[in-house]
Amino acid sequence: MVAGNAPDCSLAIIGAGVVGCALAAALVERGPVGDGEILLLEAAAREGTGVSARNSGVVHAGLYYEPGSRKARSCVEGNARLWSWVAAHGVAHRRTGKLVVAAGPQEQRREEEAALEALLANALRCGAAIEPVSLDRARELEPALPATVAAALWSPNSGIVDAHGLVRSLLVAAQDRGVVFVPSSPVSRIDTAARGFVLHTDRGPILAERIVNAAGLHATTLAAQLGLSHRLYPARGDYFRLRRAAPWQRLIYPVKLPGSPSLGIHLTLELDGRARLGPDLEWLLEDRREDYSPESGEAKHGVFLEAARRLLGPLEAEDLVYDGCGIRPKIVGPGEKAGDFEMVESPAGAWHLLGIESPGLTAGMALGHELTGRLTVG
């Protein structure tokens, strides 16, 4: 393809994860587009197999983020949009709610209770629904809470969703109104051209008037080709599954202490009733951004067992079995203040979505609508 040719499409979206598919669906909400006007490119053979598929499937309420940040705004808005969408489109989900608990050792109790108070204040400033509950009320909500729990907050709008079902429903909605899905089309390079951008793919070059880079772990690499410099800090999170029947009905999280780099190993549920623990946080070198090998995760069994016993009570070593990992595309590294989602246009006509880690699954629809407001199709 040469720069003087007519564009193949008005807009090319790179990446068919939850954000790319949510954007595609939002762009056509007001009506269908012409054939080929919007292309949705995906490196894999199907949608939603990257970052969107390797997470807890948790619908977050927006408790933890800096008030006024894009993470906070998009999580709270995305939570409402997601629950409405999955109910309307038959996507499997459970609005379990979440308990955030102080359950550490006695010498840590005062620090944990102060952290709960700070989290409550932060969540309220973000506009998230949250309330302190008595221990009696906490045990009504979750009878299986261990005796070590000393205090708790209740987040009623948290829950779980079939992540792939959500992504699939967004893609189908977009396709029904004219968006063309192009799987097995990794973008290896982006060049500027007189009439837009040339995307080099395994299917050949594509000339797009405008592009949106929603490529997850590869978004920073593509952005750098257009002069936007952000370093990727891949953050691996491993999971263990509980072998035994899970008595829990709610998500259970330990309270995050000041200075902790992550939310801590927590209990999440699956739609079939099984329970998982995780994720933890392990920083990777950039060239290991897709290192899903199980060996390093399996070696963490003892760490996970200790964390699980603190949170859930007595467990045997054989109760936990390794259950895979995900890798989050962070753009802020170890020891730094938590980063925000970034939505950057550089150069004109090229939008980049960077650092879309947790709570990206929840925030995806809000991010899609925000970017739709910045784009004019056709």
Buried (B, 14 or more C-beta within 10 A) or exposed (E): BEEEEEBBBBBBBBBBBBBBBBBBBBBBEEEEBEEEBBBBBBBBEBBBBBBBBBBBBBBBBBBBBBBEBBBBBBBBBBBBBBBEBBEEBEBBBBBBBBBBBBBBEEEBBEBBBBBBBBBBEBBBEBBBBBEBBEBEEBBEBBEBBBEBBBBBBBBBBBBBBBBBBBBBBBBBBBBEBBBBBBBEBBBEEBBBBEEBBBBBBEEEBBBBBBBBBBBBBBBBBBBBBBEBEBEBBBBBBBBBBBBEEBEBBBBBBBBBBEEEBBBBBBBBBBEEEBBBBBBBBBBBEEEEBEBEEEEEBEEBBEEBBEBBBBBBBEBEEEBBEBBBBBBBBBBBEEEEEBBBBBBEBBEEBBBBBBBBBBBBBBBBBBBBBBBBEEBEBE
